[in-house]
């Protein structure tokens, strides 16, 4: 979540970055004015994804003002953007070293800057240096223990490496649980950890995820999306674990149908529950009751048609809203 939005955040910071020049003689020196000029030019190039040209301008800015912390930071971001994880060439390795050098200089000047700390963790992560990446990510959690988003950063980090190191799955789980402890009345925490359980490999923890969906539903019983998630969870277990005893698969299918119908009841214009009802009837019910397969396939087709109808309405509505805004 946090990782995906980094470029947007960086551009927003650049848009708001103003290099203030105080009125004393020291800051009115020509060198500082030149530094500010090149820094501003570099920012524009960075915003346009012209990282190589931006590097030249950030380096010029620093040659005139070596204490310009944001120039170090975004110089590091430029090299990081040019770095290609997994590419074993001298040029690529040089970009990694340059990125770390610039970001560490920014960190030395401002060791409490969360964005710089995150960027260092992200760079080490790209280089597959687990220990160093973990060290910087954990600094963020230690600095802001009540910021719930920080727990997702480290949880996603652990989850990514869980295939290589089995114990990291439990560390990821711990971070999701710590996030819930921070704000137990927030349904989002239960939604995220449910998704984590459902994505575990090789066998997802469907029932643990289901318990989390139930806790979410206790907090927001009128949320159609929460009921949809519950229905998809029960379908997933019934479909993806076909060796379950038939009575258990039937029970799961019925629980899925009940939850999906509840989502439709709460929001009749919500397309997705109808799509999953179609999938449930064709992929589970039709297999459980082969003598009724034709009827279930017809029901599946009816739900799919309903989904397509509602989806088309939603798309048309979005187009109309855009036109009205214009």
MISENU-54524 format. One record per residue (C-alpha): x, y, z; residue number from 1. Coordinates in pm, 1 decimal. Layout:
# MISENU-54524
<pt><east>X</east><north>Y</north><up>Z</up><resi>NUM</resi></pt>
...
***
This chain:
# MISENU-54524
<pt><east>0.0</east><north>0.0</north><up>0.0</up><resi>1</resi></pt>
<pt><east>256.8</east><north>241.4</north><up>119.9</up><resi>2</resi></pt>
<pt><east>512.4</east><north>106.7</north><up>-127.1</up><resi>3</resi></pt>
<pt><east>283.4</east><north>144.5</north><up>-428.8</up><resi>4</resi></pt>
<pt><east>220.5</east><north>510.5</north><up>-355.3</up><resi>5</resi></pt>
<pt><east>583.0</east><north>616.7</north><up>-314.4</up><resi>6</resi></pt>
<pt><east>617.8</east><north>789.2</north><up>-653.6</up><resi>7</resi></pt>
<pt><east>296.8</east><north>984.1</north><up>-598.3</up><resi>8</resi></pt>
<pt><east>413.3</east><north>1089.2</north><up>-253.6</up><resi>9</resi></pt>
<pt><east>751.9</east><north>1195.7</north><up>-384.6</up><resi>10</resi></pt>
<pt><east>594.7</east><north>1409.0</north><up>-654.7</up><resi>11</resi></pt>
<pt><east>363.8</east><north>1568.6</north><up>-399.5</up><resi>12</resi></pt>
<pt><east>662.2</east><north>1650.8</north><up>-177.8</up><resi>13</resi></pt>
<pt><east>844.2</east><north>1802.5</north><up>-470.9</up><resi>14</resi></pt>
<pt><east>543.6</east><north>2015.3</north><up>-555.5</up><resi>15</resi></pt>
<pt><east>543.0</east><north>2154.9</north><up>-203.9</up><resi>16</resi></pt>
<pt><east>920.2</east><north>2187.7</north><up>-165.5</up><resi>17</resi></pt>
<pt><east>1033.5</east><north>2547.5</north><up>-136.6</up><resi>18</resi></pt>
<pt><east>1392.4</east><north>2634.0</north><up>-65.9</up><resi>19</resi></pt>
<pt><east>1372.0</east><north>2919.8</north><up>180.6</up><resi>20</resi></pt>
<pt><east>1648.4</east><north>3178.8</north><up>171.2</up><resi>21</resi></pt>
<pt><east>1688.3</east><north>3383.0</north><up>488.8</up><resi>22</resi></pt>
<pt><east>1776.6</east><north>3749.2</north><up>471.4</up><resi>23</resi></pt>
<pt><east>2119.8</east><north>3720.2</north><up>636.1</up><resi>24</resi></pt>
<pt><east>2422.3</east><north>3772.8</north><up>418.6</up><resi>25</resi></pt>
<pt><east>2543.4</east><north>3412.8</north><up>444.3</up><resi>26</resi></pt>
<pt><east>2234.7</east><north>3273.9</north><up>271.6</up><resi>27</resi></pt>
<pt><east>2229.6</east><north>3545.2</north><up>8.8</up><resi>28</resi></pt>
<pt><east>2563.4</east><north>3430.1</north><up>-129.7</up><resi>29</resi></pt>
<pt><east>2568.3</east><north>3362.6</north><up>-498.9</up><resi>30</resi></pt>
<pt><east>2654.3</east><north>2996.0</north><up>-436.6</up><resi>31</resi></pt>
<pt><east>2328.9</east><north>2942.8</north><up>-247.8</up><resi>32</resi></pt>
<pt><east>2129.4</east><north>3114.4</north><up>-516.9</up><resi>33</resi></pt>
<pt><east>2289.3</east><north>2887.5</north><up>-776.9</up><resi>34</resi></pt>
<pt><east>2217.5</east><north>2583.7</north><up>-559.5</up><resi>35</resi></pt>
<pt><east>1851.8</east><north>2680.7</north><up>-536.9</up><resi>36</resi></pt>
<pt><east>1833.0</east><north>2732.1</north><up>-912.6</up><resi>37</resi></pt>
<pt><east>1974.7</east><north>2389.0</north><up>-994.6</up><resi>38</resi></pt>
<pt><east>1767.3</east><north>2223.7</north><up>-721.0</up><resi>39</resi></pt>
<pt><east>1446.1</east><north>2367.7</north><up>-865.3</up><resi>40</resi></pt>
<pt><east>1547.0</east><north>2259.6</north><up>-1215.8</up><resi>41</resi></pt>
<pt><east>1627.1</east><north>1908.7</north><up>-1089.1</up><resi>42</resi></pt>
<pt><east>1286.3</east><north>1883.7</north><up>-923.8</up><resi>43</resi></pt>
<pt><east>1112.6</east><north>1955.2</north><up>-1254.1</up><resi>44</resi></pt>
<pt><east>1319.1</east><north>1690.5</north><up>-1428.9</up><resi>45</resi></pt>
<pt><east>1248.8</east><north>1440.2</north><up>-1152.3</up><resi>46</resi></pt>
<pt><east>874.8</east><north>1506.4</north><up>-1185.9</up><resi>47</resi></pt>
<pt><east>905.3</east><north>1429.4</north><up>-1558.5</up><resi>48</resi></pt>
<pt><east>1091.6</east><north>1102.8</north><up>-1485.4</up><resi>49</resi></pt>
<pt><east>1406.3</east><north>1238.1</north><up>-1649.5</up><resi>50</resi></pt>
<pt><east>1626.0</east><north>1088.8</north><up>-1381.7</up><resi>51</resi></pt>
<pt><east>1964.0</east><north>1108.9</north><up>-1556.8</up><resi>52</resi></pt>
<pt><east>1927.6</east><north>1478.7</north><up>-1628.0</up><resi>53</resi></pt>
<pt><east>1790.9</east><north>1534.8</north><up>-1277.2</up><resi>54</resi></pt>
<pt><east>2101.8</east><north>1368.4</north><up>-1131.9</up><resi>55</resi></pt>
<pt><east>2323.2</east><north>1623.7</north><up>-1307.1</up><resi>56</resi></pt>
<pt><east>2120.7</east><north>1911.8</north><up>-1166.3</up><resi>57</resi></pt>
<pt><east>2105.6</east><north>1772.1</north><up>-810.3</up><resi>58</resi></pt>
<pt><east>2482.2</east><north>1722.0</north><up>-815.9</up><resi>59</resi></pt>
<pt><east>2530.2</east><north>2079.5</north><up>-936.5</up><resi>60</resi></pt>
<pt><east>2302.4</east><north>2204.2</north><up>-657.6</up><resi>61</resi></pt>
<pt><east>2508.6</east><north>2014.5</north><up>-400.1</up><resi>62</resi></pt>
<pt><east>2833.6</east><north>2146.6</north><up>-541.4</up><resi>63</resi></pt>
<pt><east>2708.9</east><north>2496.0</north><up>-453.1</up><resi>64</resi></pt>
<pt><east>2539.3</east><north>2398.7</north><up>-124.4</up><resi>65</resi></pt>
<pt><east>2659.3</east><north>2067.2</north><up>29.5</up><resi>66</resi></pt>
<pt><east>2402.6</east><north>2097.3</north><up>311.2</up><resi>67</resi></pt>
<pt><east>2095.3</east><north>2081.5</north><up>89.0</up><resi>68</resi></pt>
<pt><east>1936.7</east><north>1771.6</north><up>245.1</up><resi>69</resi></pt>
<pt><east>1651.3</east><north>1732.7</north><up>-2.8</up><resi>70</resi></pt>
<pt><east>1899.3</east><north>1735.8</north><up>-289.2</up><resi>71</resi></pt>
<pt><east>2078.0</east><north>1435.2</north><up>-136.2</up><resi>72</resi></pt>
<pt><east>1748.4</east><north>1261.9</north><up>-82.5</up><resi>73</resi></pt>
<pt><east>1616.1</east><north>1304.0</north><up>-434.4</up><resi>74</resi></pt>
<pt><east>1957.0</east><north>1234.0</north><up>-585.7</up><resi>75</resi></pt>
<pt><east>1929.9</east><north>897.7</north><up>-412.0</up><resi>76</resi></pt>
<pt><east>1573.9</east><north>854.1</north><up>-541.5</up><resi>77</resi></pt>
<pt><east>1695.7</east><north>917.1</north><up>-896.7</up><resi>78</resi></pt>
<pt><east>1962.3</east><north>648.5</north><up>-874.8</up><resi>79</resi></pt>
<pt><east>1712.6</east><north>414.9</north><up>-709.6</up><resi>80</resi></pt>
<pt><east>1464.7</east><north>470.3</north><up>-993.2</up><resi>81</resi></pt>
<pt><east>1733.6</east><north>378.7</north><up>-1246.4</up><resi>82</resi></pt>
<pt><east>1838.3</east><north>68.5</north><up>-1054.0</up><resi>83</resi></pt>
<pt><east>1709.5</east><north>-265.7</north><up>-1187.4</up><resi>84</resi></pt>
<pt><east>1675.4</east><north>-535.1</north><up>-918.6</up><resi>85</resi></pt>
<pt><east>1845.4</east><north>-859.0</north><up>-1016.3</up><resi>86</resi></pt>
<pt><east>2049.7</east><north>-710.7</north><up>-1302.2</up><resi>87</resi></pt>
<pt><east>2410.9</east><north>-811.5</north><up>-1237.1</up><resi>88</resi></pt>
<pt><east>2609.0</east><north>-545.7</north><up>-1423.9</up><resi>89</resi></pt>
<pt><east>2873.6</east><north>-299.7</north><up>-1309.9</up><resi>90</resi></pt>
<pt><east>2658.8</east><north>-4.3</north><up>-1415.2</up><resi>91</resi></pt>
<pt><east>2360.1</east><north>-131.0</north><up>-1220.2</up><resi>92</resi></pt>
<pt><east>2569.8</east><north>-200.2</north><up>-912.3</up><resi>93</resi></pt>
<pt><east>2712.7</east><north>151.3</north><up>-939.0</up><resi>94</resi></pt>
<pt><east>2360.5</east><north>295.0</north><up>-938.7</up><resi>95</resi></pt>
<pt><east>2283.3</east><north>101.8</north><up>-620.8</up><resi>96</resi></pt>
<pt><east>2597.9</east><north>231.1</north><up>-450.4</up><resi>97</resi></pt>
<pt><east>2525.4</east><north>588.3</north><up>-559.3</up><resi>98</resi></pt>
<pt><east>2167.4</east><north>563.6</north><up>-434.4</up><resi>99</resi></pt>
<pt><east>2279.1</east><north>438.8</north><up>-93.0</up><resi>100</resi></pt>
<pt><east>2556.4</east><north>698.3</north><up>-70.2</up><resi>101</resi></pt>
<pt><east>2316.9</east><north>988.2</north><up>-132.6</up><resi>102</resi></pt>
<pt><east>2040.4</east><north>854.5</north><up>91.0</up><resi>103</resi></pt>
<pt><east>2284.3</east><north>787.1</north><up>376.3</up><resi>104</resi></pt>
<pt><east>2412.9</east><north>1143.5</north><up>353.6</up><resi>105</resi></pt>
<pt><east>2054.1</east><north>1268.5</north><up>378.5</up><resi>106</resi></pt>
<pt><east>2000.7</east><north>1035.5</north><up>675.0</up><resi>107</resi></pt>
<pt><east>2317.8</east><north>1162.5</north><up>849.4</up><resi>108</resi></pt>
<pt><east>2183.7</east><north>1517.4</north><up>824.4</up><resi>109</resi></pt>
<pt><east>1829.3</east><north>1427.6</north><up>934.7</up><resi>110</resi></pt>
<pt><east>1822.9</east><north>1085.1</north><up>1107.4</up><resi>111</resi></pt>
<pt><east>1459.6</east><north>1128.8</north><up>1216.5</up><resi>112</resi></pt>
<pt><east>1317.3</east><north>1180.7</north><up>869.3</up><resi>113</resi></pt>
<pt><east>1073.1</east><north>893.7</north><up>817.2</up><resi>114</resi></pt>
<pt><east>1070.0</east><north>930.4</north><up>437.2</up><resi>115</resi></pt>
<pt><east>1447.6</east><north>901.1</north><up>414.0</up><resi>116</resi></pt>
<pt><east>1449.5</east><north>600.4</north><up>648.2</up><resi>117</resi></pt>
<pt><east>1180.1</east><north>430.1</north><up>441.7</up><resi>118</resi></pt>
<pt><east>1368.6</east><north>500.7</north><up>120.0</up><resi>119</resi></pt>
<pt><east>1684.0</east><north>342.3</north><up>260.5</up><resi>120</resi></pt>
<pt><east>1484.5</east><north>35.7</north><up>363.4</up><resi>121</resi></pt>
<pt><east>1326.8</east><north>21.8</north><up>19.1</up><resi>122</resi></pt>
<pt><east>1665.4</east><north>43.5</north><up>-153.3</up><resi>123</resi></pt>
<pt><east>1813.5</east><north>-237.4</north><up>55.3</up><resi>124</resi></pt>
<pt><east>1496.1</east><north>-436.9</north><up>-11.5</up><resi>125</resi></pt>
<pt><east>1543.6</east><north>-393.3</north><up>-387.5</up><resi>126</resi></pt>
<pt><east>1900.3</east><north>-519.7</north><up>-343.8</up><resi>127</resi></pt>
<pt><east>1766.1</east><north>-823.3</north><up>-151.6</up><resi>128</resi></pt>
<pt><east>1966.0</east><north>-720.4</north><up>157.2</up><resi>129</resi></pt>
<pt><east>1709.6</east><north>-845.4</north><up>406.9</up><resi>130</resi></pt>
<pt><east>1893.1</east><north>-756.2</north><up>730.7</up><resi>131</resi></pt>
<pt><east>1963.3</east><north>-392.9</north><up>636.8</up><resi>132</resi></pt>
<pt><east>1614.5</east><north>-341.6</north><up>492.5</up><resi>133</resi></pt>
<pt><east>1455.7</east><north>-483.6</north><up>807.5</up><resi>134</resi></pt>
<pt><east>1668.8</east><north>-255.9</north><up>1027.0</up><resi>135</resi></pt>
<pt><east>1542.6</east><north>59.9</north><up>857.8</up><resi>136</resi></pt>
<pt><east>1180.2</east><north>-54.3</north><up>830.8</up><resi>137</resi></pt>
<pt><east>1175.2</east><north>-134.7</north><up>1202.1</up><resi>138</resi></pt>
<pt><east>1306.5</east><north>213.6</north><up>1280.0</up><resi>139</resi></pt>
<pt><east>986.1</east><north>353.0</north><up>1129.9</up><resi>140</resi></pt>
<pt><east>769.4</east><north>131.7</north><up>1353.4</up><resi>141</resi></pt>
<pt><east>975.6</east><north>231.1</north><up>1658.9</up><resi>142</resi></pt>
<pt><east>943.6</east><north>600.6</north><up>1573.7</up><resi>143</resi></pt>
<pt><east>568.0</east><north>589.7</north><up>1517.0</up><resi>144</resi></pt>
<pt><east>420.6</east><north>292.6</north><up>1705.6</up><resi>145</resi></pt>
<pt><east>66.4</east><north>430.3</north><up>1675.2</up><resi>146</resi></pt>
<pt><east>81.9</east><north>481.1</north><up>1297.0</up><resi>147</resi></pt>
<pt><east>-111.0</east><north>182.2</north><up>1164.2</up><resi>148</resi></pt>
<pt><east>23.3</east><north>212.6</north><up>809.9</up><resi>149</resi></pt>
<pt><east>376.1</east><north>138.8</north><up>931.6</up><resi>150</resi></pt>
<pt><east>276.6</east><north>-212.3</north><up>1035.2</up><resi>151</resi></pt>
<pt><east>157.4</east><north>-286.2</north><up>681.9</up><resi>152</resi></pt>
<pt><east>495.6</east><north>-180.1</north><up>541.9</up><resi>153</resi></pt>
<pt><east>689.2</east><north>-427.7</north><up>755.5</up><resi>154</resi></pt>
<pt><east>420.9</east><north>-698.5</north><up>724.8</up><resi>155</resi></pt>
<pt><east>431.5</east><north>-683.5</north><up>343.9</up><resi>156</resi></pt>
<pt><east>810.5</east><north>-688.5</north><up>362.5</up><resi>157</resi></pt>
<pt><east>813.2</east><north>-1007.4</north><up>570.1</up><resi>158</resi></pt>
<pt><east>545.1</east><north>-1166.2</north><up>351.9</up><resi>159</resi></pt>
<pt><east>757.8</east><north>-1114.3</north><up>42.3</up><resi>160</resi></pt>
<pt><east>1047.4</east><north>-1311.2</north><up>191.5</up><resi>161</resi></pt>
<pt><east>832.3</east><north>-1578.2</north><up>359.3</up><resi>162</resi></pt>
<pt><east>882.9</east><north>-1818.7</north><up>68.4</up><resi>163</resi></pt>
<pt><east>1257.4</east><north>-1815.5</north><up>135.8</up><resi>164</resi></pt>
<pt><east>1242.2</east><north>-1811.9</north><up>515.5</up><resi>165</resi></pt>
<pt><east>948.5</east><north>-1991.7</north><up>671.5</up><resi>166</resi></pt>
<pt><east>966.1</east><north>-1807.3</north><up>1005.7</up><resi>167</resi></pt>
<pt><east>895.4</east><north>-1474.2</north><up>836.0</up><resi>168</resi></pt>
<pt><east>529.7</east><north>-1567.5</north><up>779.8</up><resi>169</resi></pt>
<pt><east>479.8</east><north>-1560.8</north><up>1157.7</up><resi>170</resi></pt>
<pt><east>659.6</east><north>-1224.2</north><up>1178.8</up><resi>171</resi></pt>
<pt><east>426.3</east><north>-1085.0</north><up>913.9</up><resi>172</resi></pt>
<pt><east>128.7</east><north>-1219.2</north><up>1108.6</up><resi>173</resi></pt>
<pt><east>263.6</east><north>-1053.1</north><up>1423.6</up><resi>174</resi></pt>
<pt><east>275.3</east><north>-716.1</north><up>1248.1</up><resi>175</resi></pt>
<pt><east>-85.0</east><north>-748.0</north><up>1129.5</up><resi>176</resi></pt>
<pt><east>-189.5</east><north>-839.0</north><up>1484.3</up><resi>177</resi></pt>
<pt><east>3.3</east><north>-545.7</north><up>1630.7</up><resi>178</resi></pt>
<pt><east>-178.6</east><north>-318.6</north><up>1388.0</up><resi>179</resi></pt>
<pt><east>-512.2</east><north>-453.8</north><up>1517.1</up><resi>180</resi></pt>
<pt><east>-399.9</east><north>-402.4</north><up>1877.8</up><resi>181</resi></pt>
<pt><east>-326.9</east><north>-39.0</north><up>1793.9</up><resi>182</resi></pt>
<pt><east>-689.8</east><north>16.4</north><up>1689.7</up><resi>183</resi></pt>
<pt><east>-906.4</east><north>-293.1</north><up>1755.4</up><resi>184</resi></pt>
<pt><east>-1228.0</east><north>-115.0</north><up>1655.1</up><resi>185</resi></pt>
<pt><east>-1104.5</east><north>-43.0</north><up>1303.2</up><resi>186</resi></pt>
<pt><east>-1245.9</east><north>-302.0</north><up>1057.8</up><resi>187</resi></pt>
<pt><east>-965.8</east><north>-241.3</north><up>809.0</up><resi>188</resi></pt>
<pt><east>-717.8</east><north>-428.0</north><up>1029.6</up><resi>189</resi></pt>
<pt><east>-927.9</east><north>-744.7</north><up>1014.8</up><resi>190</resi></pt>
<pt><east>-969.7</east><north>-710.9</north><up>638.0</up><resi>191</resi></pt>
<pt><east>-593.7</east><north>-694.7</north><up>584.9</up><resi>192</resi></pt>
<pt><east>-503.5</east><north>-988.7</north><up>805.1</up><resi>193</resi></pt>
<pt><east>-781.7</east><north>-1195.7</north><up>647.1</up><resi>194</resi></pt>
<pt><east>-627.2</east><north>-1127.6</north><up>306.9</up><resi>195</resi></pt>
<pt><east>-288.8</east><north>-1230.1</north><up>449.1</up><resi>196</resi></pt>
<pt><east>-425.8</east><north>-1565.2</north><up>569.8</up><resi>197</resi></pt>
<pt><east>-597.6</east><north>-1626.6</north><up>236.8</up><resi>198</resi></pt>
<pt><east>-275.3</east><north>-1567.2</north><up>41.6</up><resi>199</resi></pt>
<pt><east>-54.5</east><north>-1798.5</north><up>247.0</up><resi>200</resi></pt>
<pt><east>118.5</east><north>-2072.2</north><up>49.3</up><resi>201</resi></pt>
<pt><east>105.0</east><north>-2357.9</north><up>-15.4</up><resi>202</resi></pt>
<pt><east>-221.0</east><north>-2391.0</north><up>181.3</up><resi>203</resi></pt>
<pt><east>-411.3</east><north>-2076.7</north><up>282.3</up><resi>204</resi></pt>
<pt><east>-556.2</east><north>-2045.9</north><up>632.3</up><resi>205</resi></pt>
<pt><east>-916.5</east><north>-2009.6</north><up>514.1</up><resi>206</resi></pt>
<pt><east>-1074.8</east><north>-2060.4</north><up>855.0</up><resi>207</resi></pt>
<pt><east>-849.7</east><north>-1808.1</north><up>1030.2</up><resi>208</resi></pt>
<pt><east>-937.6</east><north>-1561.4</north><up>757.3</up><resi>209</resi></pt>
<pt><east>-1305.8</east><north>-1640.8</north><up>803.8</up><resi>210</resi></pt>
<pt><east>-1280.3</east><north>-1558.8</north><up>1174.8</up><resi>211</resi></pt>
<pt><east>-1131.4</east><north>-1222.2</north><up>1082.9</up><resi>212</resi></pt>
<pt><east>-1414.3</east><north>-1158.8</north><up>835.9</up><resi>213</resi></pt>
<pt><east>-1660.5</east><north>-1231.7</north><up>1116.2</up><resi>214</resi></pt>
<pt><east>-1491.3</east><north>-977.8</north><up>1344.8</up><resi>215</resi></pt>
<pt><east>-1505.2</east><north>-723.7</north><up>1065.0</up><resi>216</resi></pt>
<pt><east>-1876.1</east><north>-793.9</north><up>1015.7</up><resi>217</resi></pt>
<pt><east>-1938.7</east><north>-736.3</north><up>1386.0</up><resi>218</resi></pt>
<pt><east>-1796.7</east><north>-386.6</north><up>1339.9</up><resi>219</resi></pt>
<pt><east>-1969.7</east><north>-307.8</north><up>1010.1</up><resi>220</resi></pt>
<pt><east>-2266.3</east><north>-545.9</north><up>963.9</up><resi>221</resi></pt>
<pt><east>-2423.2</east><north>-328.0</north><up>693.3</up><resi>222</resi></pt>
<pt><east>-2116.4</east><north>-323.7</north><up>468.6</up><resi>223</resi></pt>
<pt><east>-2183.3</east><north>-515.4</north><up>146.4</up><resi>224</resi></pt>
<pt><east>-1812.3</east><north>-541.7</north><up>73.0</up><resi>225</resi></pt>
<pt><east>-1749.3</east><north>-717.5</north><up>403.7</up><resi>226</resi></pt>
<pt><east>-2019.1</east><north>-973.9</north><up>326.3</up><resi>227</resi></pt>
<pt><east>-1873.6</east><north>-1022.6</north><up>-21.4</up><resi>228</resi></pt>
<pt><east>-1531.9</east><north>-1098.7</north><up>129.3</up><resi>229</resi></pt>
<pt><east>-1688.1</east><north>-1351.7</north><up>363.9</up><resi>230</resi></pt>
<pt><east>-1871.8</east><north>-1520.6</north><up>76.2</up><resi>231</resi></pt>
<pt><east>-1561.2</east><north>-1539.2</north><up>-141.2</up><resi>232</resi></pt>
<pt><east>-1365.4</east><north>-1687.0</north><up>149.0</up><resi>233</resi></pt>
<pt><east>-1613.1</east><north>-1971.4</north><up>197.8</up><resi>234</resi></pt>
<pt><east>-1627.7</east><north>-2037.6</north><up>-177.1</up><resi>235</resi></pt>
<pt><east>-1245.9</east><north>-2041.1</north><up>-195.6</up><resi>236</resi></pt>
<pt><east>-1215.9</east><north>-2314.1</north><up>63.4</up><resi>237</resi></pt>
<pt><east>-1489.7</east><north>-2525.1</north><up>-96.9</up><resi>238</resi></pt>
<pt><east>-1340.1</east><north>-2489.6</north><up>-445.5</up><resi>239</resi></pt>
<pt><east>-965.3</east><north>-2491.4</north><up>-376.6</up><resi>240</resi></pt>
<pt><east>-974.7</east><north>-2785.3</north><up>-135.5</up><resi>241</resi></pt>
<pt><east>-1178.2</east><north>-3036.5</north><up>-341.3</up><resi>242</resi></pt>
<pt><east>-1073.9</east><north>-3332.3</north><up>-123.4</up><resi>243</resi></pt>
<pt><east>-1279.9</east><north>-3205.7</north><up>168.2</up><resi>244</resi></pt>
<pt><east>-1566.9</east><north>-3434.0</north><up>273.5</up><resi>245</resi></pt>
<pt><east>-1880.1</east><north>-3365.2</north><up>71.1</up><resi>246</resi></pt>
<pt><east>-2088.8</east><north>-3254.5</north><up>373.9</up><resi>247</resi></pt>
<pt><east>-1825.1</east><north>-2993.7</north><up>462.2</up><resi>248</resi></pt>
<pt><east>-1811.6</east><north>-2863.3</north><up>105.0</up><resi>249</resi></pt>
<pt><east>-2190.3</east><north>-2835.5</north><up>99.7</up><resi>250</resi></pt>
<pt><east>-2183.2</east><north>-2640.1</north><up>425.0</up><resi>251</resi></pt>
<pt><east>-1915.9</east><north>-2406.2</north><up>288.6</up><resi>252</resi></pt>
<pt><east>-2112.9</east><north>-2349.9</north><up>-30.5</up><resi>253</resi></pt>
<pt><east>-2427.1</east><north>-2266.1</north><up>166.3</up><resi>254</resi></pt>
<pt><east>-2235.3</east><north>-2023.8</north><up>388.2</up><resi>255</resi></pt>
<pt><east>-2089.8</east><north>-1861.0</north><up>77.7</up><resi>256</resi></pt>
<pt><east>-2430.8</east><north>-1827.8</north><up>-86.4</up><resi>257</resi></pt>
<pt><east>-2581.7</east><north>-1677.6</north><up>227.7</up><resi>258</resi></pt>
<pt><east>-2307.1</east><north>-1415.4</north><up>257.3</up><resi>259</resi></pt>
<pt><east>-2318.8</east><north>-1324.6</north><up>-112.4</up><resi>260</resi></pt>
<pt><east>-2697.3</east><north>-1289.3</north><up>-105.6</up><resi>261</resi></pt>
<pt><east>-2663.2</east><north>-1064.4</north><up>199.1</up><resi>262</resi></pt>
<pt><east>-2424.6</east><north>-841.8</north><up>2.2</up><resi>263</resi></pt>
<pt><east>-2681.2</east><north>-823.5</north><up>-280.1</up><resi>264</resi></pt>
<pt><east>-2955.9</east><north>-739.0</north><up>-31.3</up><resi>265</resi></pt>
<pt><east>-2754.7</east><north>-458.0</north><up>127.4</up><resi>266</resi></pt>
<pt><east>-2655.0</east><north>-308.7</north><up>-208.2</up><resi>267</resi></pt>
<pt><east>-2861.3</east><north>-430.8</north><up>-507.2</up><resi>268</resi></pt>
<pt><east>-2647.0</east><north>-217.9</north><up>-743.4</up><resi>269</resi></pt>
<pt><east>-2321.7</east><north>-388.1</north><up>-636.4</up><resi>270</resi></pt>
<pt><east>-2211.2</east><north>-603.6</north><up>-935.0</up><resi>271</resi></pt>
<pt><east>-1942.2</east><north>-825.9</north><up>-777.3</up><resi>272</resi></pt>
<pt><east>-2162.6</east><north>-1043.5</north><up>-550.2</up><resi>273</resi></pt>
<pt><east>-2363.7</east><north>-1156.6</north><up>-855.5</up><resi>274</resi></pt>
<pt><east>-2042.7</east><north>-1253.4</north><up>-1033.5</up><resi>275</resi></pt>
<pt><east>-1933.4</east><north>-1468.9</north><up>-739.6</up><resi>276</resi></pt>
<pt><east>-2277.3</east><north>-1626.3</north><up>-710.8</up><resi>277</resi></pt>
<pt><east>-2238.5</east><north>-1729.5</north><up>-1074.1</up><resi>278</resi></pt>
<pt><east>-1897.7</east><north>-1880.6</north><up>-996.5</up><resi>279</resi></pt>
<pt><east>-2032.6</east><north>-2057.8</north><up>-687.3</up><resi>280</resi></pt>
<pt><east>-2317.8</east><north>-2222.2</north><up>-877.7</up><resi>281</resi></pt>
<pt><east>-2106.3</east><north>-2333.9</north><up>-1173.9</up><resi>282</resi></pt>
<pt><east>-1786.7</east><north>-2439.4</north><up>-996.8</up><resi>283</resi></pt>
<pt><east>-1918.5</east><north>-2588.8</north><up>-670.7</up><resi>284</resi></pt>
<pt><east>-2291.7</east><north>-2659.7</north><up>-668.0</up><resi>285</resi></pt>
<pt><east>-2292.6</east><north>-2809.2</north><up>-1018.2</up><resi>286</resi></pt>
<pt><east>-2010.7</east><north>-3044.1</north><up>-914.8</up><resi>287</resi></pt>
<pt><east>-2163.7</east><north>-3137.1</north><up>-579.8</up><resi>288</resi></pt>
<pt><east>-2501.5</east><north>-3217.4</north><up>-736.2</up><resi>289</resi></pt>
<pt><east>-2432.5</east><north>-3347.5</north><up>-1089.6</up><resi>290</resi></pt>
<pt><east>-2795.5</east><north>-3452.7</north><up>-1129.0</up><resi>291</resi></pt>
<pt><east>-2893.4</east><north>-3084.9</north><up>-1093.9</up><resi>292</resi></pt>
<pt><east>-2595.5</east><north>-2949.7</north><up>-1290.3</up><resi>293</resi></pt>
<pt><east>-2807.0</east><north>-2810.4</north><up>-1575.3</up><resi>294</resi></pt>
<pt><east>-3026.1</east><north>-2609.1</north><up>-1338.4</up><resi>295</resi></pt>
<pt><east>-2722.2</east><north>-2474.4</north><up>-1154.0</up><resi>296</resi></pt>
<pt><east>-2554.4</east><north>-2376.6</north><up>-1480.2</up><resi>297</resi></pt>
<pt><east>-2869.8</east><north>-2186.7</north><up>-1577.5</up><resi>298</resi></pt>
<pt><east>-2867.5</east><north>-2007.7</north><up>-1241.4</up><resi>299</resi></pt>
<pt><east>-2499.7</east><north>-1925.3</north><up>-1291.6</up><resi>300</resi></pt>
<pt><east>-2578.7</east><north>-1775.7</north><up>-1632.8</up><resi>301</resi></pt>
<pt><east>-2859.3</east><north>-1567.8</north><up>-1482.6</up><resi>302</resi></pt>
<pt><east>-2630.6</east><north>-1427.0</north><up>-1212.9</up><resi>303</resi></pt>
<pt><east>-2360.2</east><north>-1355.8</north><up>-1469.2</up><resi>304</resi></pt>
<pt><east>-2607.8</east><north>-1164.6</north><up>-1684.2</up><resi>305</resi></pt>
<pt><east>-2710.0</east><north>-962.1</north><up>-1378.0</up><resi>306</resi></pt>
<pt><east>-2344.5</east><north>-886.2</north><up>-1306.6</up><resi>307</resi></pt>
<pt><east>-2285.4</east><north>-767.9</north><up>-1664.9</up><resi>308</resi></pt>
<pt><east>-2594.9</east><north>-549.5</north><up>-1652.5</up><resi>309</resi></pt>
<pt><east>-2494.0</east><north>-381.7</north><up>-1326.2</up><resi>310</resi></pt>
<pt><east>-2133.5</east><north>-345.7</north><up>-1437.9</up><resi>311</resi></pt>
<pt><east>-2243.1</east><north>-172.3</north><up>-1758.6</up><resi>312</resi></pt>
<pt><east>-2462.0</east><north>64.8</north><up>-1557.4</up><resi>313</resi></pt>
<pt><east>-2168.8</east><north>146.4</north><up>-1329.7</up><resi>314</resi></pt>
<pt><east>-1940.6</east><north>218.6</north><up>-1626.9</up><resi>315</resi></pt>
<pt><east>-2204.3</east><north>437.8</north><up>-1792.9</up><resi>316</resi></pt>
<pt><east>-2255.0</east><north>624.2</north><up>-1465.4</up><resi>317</resi></pt>
<pt><east>-1880.7</east><north>686.8</north><up>-1431.3</up><resi>318</resi></pt>
<pt><east>-1864.8</east><north>821.3</north><up>-1787.9</up><resi>319</resi></pt>
<pt><east>-2159.1</east><north>1052.0</north><up>-1723.7</up><resi>320</resi></pt>
<pt><east>-2003.7</east><north>1183.3</north><up>-1402.6</up><resi>321</resi></pt>
<pt><east>-1678.9</east><north>1259.7</north><up>-1585.9</up><resi>322</resi></pt>
<pt><east>-1865.6</east><north>1441.3</north><up>-1861.4</up><resi>323</resi></pt>
<pt><east>-2061.8</east><north>1646.1</north><up>-1609.3</up><resi>324</resi></pt>
<pt><east>-1739.7</east><north>1744.8</north><up>-1431.6</up><resi>325</resi></pt>
<pt><east>-1595.2</east><north>1864.7</north><up>-1761.8</up><resi>326</resi></pt>
***
